[in-house]
């Protein structure tokens, strides 16, 4: 398993760059990954989605899909694309320190 230094912390990642151990994640890592993904600032709306995804993944054992986020978190698909452009479920999973959601290419 590969490792990577993000926000000064060494974390385990898979071949696609997704963190493999959600317990290694922290908010500083989220901010650093978001910047890499082209999101300059994480707003309260971003954190609502990130926090939901982390809790949902802790409960279910896997990163939520876009459909799950939009229905369970109450964030429309349109808003998800505005917050996390170009692949919102995959992008929020990466920022939240989770694995790639099922069905994402």
Backbone as CSV, one residue per row, in Angstrom:
resi,resn,N_x,N_y,N_z,CA_x,CA_y,CA_z,C_x,C_y,C_z
1,UNK,0.851,-1.184,0.000,0.000,0.000,0.000,0.896,1.248,0.000
2,UNK,0.569,2.185,-0.843,1.360,3.406,-0.960,1.016,4.382,0.156
3,UNK,1.949,5.275,0.419,1.685,6.350,1.374,1.942,7.678,0.683
4,UNK,1.396,8.712,1.257,1.533,10.052,0.712,1.495,11.039,1.864
5,UNK,2.221,12.129,1.737,2.169,13.170,2.764,1.182,14.231,2.310
6,UNK,0.158,14.438,3.127,-0.864,15.452,2.852,-0.982,16.315,4.098
7,UNK,-0.846,17.614,3.928,-0.937,18.561,5.046,0.013,18.163,6.180
8,UNK,1.194,17.670,5.811,2.203,17.327,6.799,2.013,15.994,7.493
9,UNK,1.010,15.215,7.082,0.744,13.922,7.716,0.875,12.808,6.677
10,UNK,1.550,11.743,7.036,1.680,10.594,6.146,0.425,9.742,6.259
11,UNK,-0.212,9.492,5.112,-1.446,8.704,5.083,-1.315,7.593,4.046
12,UNK,-2.087,6.543,4.228,-2.120,5.438,3.277,-3.105,5.761,2.159
13,UNK,-2.689,5.517,0.912,-3.563,5.757,-0.242,-3.515,4.557,-1.178
14,UNK,-4.546,4.426,-2.003,-4.553,3.359,-3.000,-3.969,3.883,-4.316
15,UNK,-4.023,3.072,-5.354,-3.441,3.438,-6.643,-4.089,4.673,-7.265
16,UNK,-5.344,4.943,-6.904,-6.062,6.091,-7.457,-5.938,7.342,-6.571
17,UNK,-5.217,7.227,-5.457,-5.016,8.377,-4.589,-6.054,8.563,-3.505
18,UNK,-6.975,7.620,-3.383,-7.972,7.698,-2.312,-7.349,7.174,-1.020
19,UNK,-7.634,7.849,0.085,-7.155,7.374,1.378,-7.797,6.024,1.682
20,UNK,-7.030,5.131,2.292,-7.552,3.803,2.593,-7.894,3.614,4.065
21,UNK,-7.507,4.577,4.903,-7.798,4.493,6.330,-8.462,5.804,6.766
22,UNK,-9.800,5.842,6.820,-10.494,7.079,7.160,-10.090,7.682,8.512
23,UNK,-9.547,6.858,9.414,-9.152,7.386,10.724,-7.910,8.273,10.642
24,UNK,-7.180,8.216,9.527,-6.013,9.075,9.350,-6.397,10.483,8.897
25,UNK,-7.633,10.666,8.501,-8.132,11.928,7.950,-8.296,12.987,9.036
26,UNK,-8.086,14.247,8.661,-8.454,15.372,9.523,-8.851,16.537,8.627
27,UNK,-9.332,17.614,9.227,-9.834,18.741,8.432,-8.730,19.430,7.635
28,UNK,-7.511,19.432,8.147,-6.399,20.031,7.402,-6.132,19.237,6.128
29,UNK,-6.237,17.928,6.214,-6.078,17.083,5.029,-7.185,17.388,4.031
30,UNK,-8.405,17.546,4.520,-9.525,17.869,3.632,-9.269,19.168,2.877
31,UNK,-8.798,20.177,3.572,-8.518,21.472,2.941,-7.431,21.320,1.882
32,UNK,-6.393,20.550,2.188,-5.291,20.341,1.236,-5.761,19.579,-0.006
33,UNK,-6.544,18.542,0.183,-7.041,17.776,-0.962,-8.005,18.629,-1.784
34,UNK,-8.851,19.402,-1.115,-9.780,20.272,-1.831,-9.009,21.245,-2.730
35,UNK,-7.933,21.817,-2.206,-7.114,22.735,-3.006,-6.548,22.015,-4.226
36,UNK,-6.087,20.773,-4.048,-5.592,19.979,-5.173,-6.687,19.743,-6.210
37,UNK,-7.913,19.632,-5.741,-9.054,19.376,-6.618,-9.630,20.663,-7.224
38,UNK,-9.009,21.803,-6.916,-9.458,23.066,-7.500,-10.517,23.795,-6.697
39,UNK,-10.723,23.375,-5.449,-11.689,24.044,-4.572,-10.888,24.874,-3.583
40,UNK,-10.894,26.182,-3.790,-10.038,27.082,-3.014,-10.448,27.180,-1.551
41,UNK,-11.744,27.097,-1.286,-12.230,27.260,0.086,-13.368,26.294,0.352
42,UNK,-13.335,25.646,1.508,-14.435,24.777,1.922,-15.409,25.591,2.767
43,UNK,-16.590,25.812,2.213,-17.627,26.605,2.870,-18.446,25.708,3.807
44,UNK,-19.329,26.302,4.620,-20.209,25.470,5.448,-21.027,24.468,4.618
45,UNK,-21.396,24.834,3.391,-22.139,23.901,2.528,-21.268,22.706,2.153
46,UNK,-19.984,22.946,1.882,-19.061,21.847,1.612,-18.958,20.933,2.839
47,UNK,-18.775,21.549,4.012,-18.601,20.749,5.234,-19.845,19.936,5.558
48,UNK,-21.033,20.460,5.241,-22.265,19.694,5.470,-22.211,18.381,4.687
49,UNK,-21.778,18.455,3.427,-21.695,17.267,2.581,-20.564,16.347,3.052
50,UNK,-19.406,16.923,3.348,-18.261,16.123,3.814,-18.616,15.386,5.103
51,UNK,-19.188,16.103,6.063,-19.557,15.477,7.340,-20.598,14.381,7.139
52,UNK,-21.586,14.644,6.263,-22.590,13.611,5.977,-21.916,12.360,5.394
53,UNK,-21.038,12.565,4.417,-20.373,11.432,3.754,-19.543,10.620,4.738
54,UNK,-18.831,11.288,5.622,-18.005,10.568,6.600,-18.893,9.753,7.550
55,UNK,-19.996,10.341,7.998,-20.900,9.625,8.901,-21.577,8.464,8.180
56,UNK,-22.027,8.696,6.961,-22.690,7.650,6.196,-21.730,6.493,5.920
57,UNK,-20.483,6.815,5.585,-19.480,5.775,5.336,-19.173,4.998,6.617
58,UNK,-19.140,5.692,7.745,-18.891,5.011,9.021,-20.033,4.037,9.328
59,UNK,-21.259,4.436,8.975,-22.419,3.588,9.239,-22.528,2.417,8.263
60,UNK,-22.221,2.658,6.985,-22.449,1.647,5.955,-21.184,0.895,5.539
61,UNK,-20.026,1.469,5.833,-18.779,0.824,5.444,-18.302,1.176,4.048
62,UNK,-19.006,2.088,3.371,-18.579,2.487,2.031,-18.978,3.939,1.768
63,UNK,-18.255,4.576,0.854,-18.538,5.969,0.517,-19.903,6.061,-0.177
64,UNK,-20.690,7.071,0.165,-22.012,7.197,-0.446,-21.926,7.619,-1.911
65,UNK,-22.905,7.183,-2.681,-23.015,7.577,-4.083,-23.652,8.963,-4.168
66,UNK,-23.608,9.546,-5.358,-24.232,10.854,-5.569,-25.723,10.801,-5.242
67,UNK,-26.386,9.744,-5.658,-27.822,9.602,-5.376,-28.073,9.545,-3.875
68,UNK,-27.265,8.793,-3.160,-27.416,8.683,-1.700,-27.221,10.046,-1.041
69,UNK,-26.205,10.791,-1.476,-25.952,12.114,-0.895,-27.120,13.040,-1.166
70,UNK,-27.595,13.053,-2.415,-28.656,14.000,-2.756,-29.967,13.678,-2.049
71,UNK,-30.268,12.387,-1.855,-31.522,12.057,-1.183,-31.401,12.132,0.338
72,UNK,-30.337,11.565,0.904,-30.224,11.495,2.363,-29.717,12.779,3.002
73,UNK,-28.845,13.501,2.315,-28.305,14.742,2.894,-29.127,15.956,2.488
74,UNK,-30.026,15.774,1.521,-30.870,16.887,1.096,-30.134,17.938,0.285
75,UNK,-29.098,17.523,-0.432,-28.343,18.437,-1.283,-28.625,18.028,-2.724
76,UNK,-29.191,18.925,-3.513,-29.570,18.573,-4.877,-28.344,18.224,-5.717
77,UNK,-28.585,17.461,-6.756,-27.498,17.101,-7.672,-26.887,18.360,-8.273
78,UNK,-27.709,19.312,-8.604,-27.221,20.586,-9.158,-26.283,21.275,-8.161
79,UNK,-26.669,21.317,-6.894,-25.822,21.926,-5.863,-24.527,21.132,-5.661
80,UNK,-24.612,19.801,-5.759,-23.411,18.976,-5.619,-22.405,19.311,-6.716
81,UNK,-22.892,19.479,-7.955,-21.991,19.825,-9.053,-21.433,21.233,-8.885
82,UNK,-22.192,22.124,-8.255,-21.686,23.478,-7.997,-20.613,23.452,-6.906
83,UNK,-20.813,22.637,-5.882,-19.860,22.552,-4.778,-18.610,21.750,-5.159
84,UNK,-18.821,20.640,-5.859,-17.731,19.718,-6.206,-17.791,19.437,-7.713
85,UNK,-17.324,20.372,-8.549,-17.451,20.235,-10.007,-16.749,19.003,-10.566
86,UNK,-17.281,18.511,-11.679,-16.675,17.407,-12.436,-16.505,16.140,-11.610
87,UNK,-17.604,15.495,-11.307,-17.545,14.243,-10.547,-17.693,14.457,-9.059
88,UNK,-18.816,14.988,-8.616,-18.956,15.367,-7.201,-18.840,14.229,-6.200
89,UNK,-19.401,13.063,-6.464,-19.335,11.976,-5.475,-17.890,11.519,-5.290
90,UNK,-17.185,11.391,-6.386,-15.789,10.964,-6.341,-14.932,12.029,-5.656
91,UNK,-15.183,13.281,-5.992,-14.391,14.383,-5.439,-14.631,14.523,-3.937
92,UNK,-15.889,14.481,-3.503,-16.167,14.627,-2.067,-15.637,13.423,-1.299
93,UNK,-15.672,12.232,-1.895,-15.120,11.057,-1.215,-13.621,11.226,-1.000
94,UNK,-12.923,11.742,-2.010,-11.478,11.953,-1.885,-11.198,12.987,-0.785
95,UNK,-11.949,14.091,-0.791,-11.746,15.160,0.201,-12.089,14.673,1.613
96,UNK,-13.095,13.809,1.707,-13.538,13.300,3.010,-12.694,12.138,3.516
97,UNK,-11.679,11.744,2.745,-10.789,10.669,3.200,-11.403,9.288,3.087
98,UNK,-12.310,9.128,2.129,-13.000,7.846,1.947,-12.550,7.172,0.656
99,UNK,-12.946,5.929,0.465,-12.667,5.239,-0.782,-13.582,5.736,-1.886
100,UNK,-13.297,5.292,-3.101,-14.109,5.702,-4.249,-15.497,5.085,-4.140
101,UNK,-16.544,5.894,-4.365,-17.910,5.355,-4.295,-18.148,4.309,-5.387
102,UNK,-19.014,3.350,-5.096,-19.371,2.331,-6.089,-20.019,3.009,-7.293
103,UNK,-19.685,2.537,-8.469,-20.277,3.078,-9.684,-19.522,4.246,-10.283
104,UNK,-18.523,4.764,-9.595,-17.737,5.861,-10.147,-16.626,5.288,-11.018
105,UNK,-16.414,5.930,-12.156,-15.340,5.472,-13.039,-14.063,6.253,-12.797
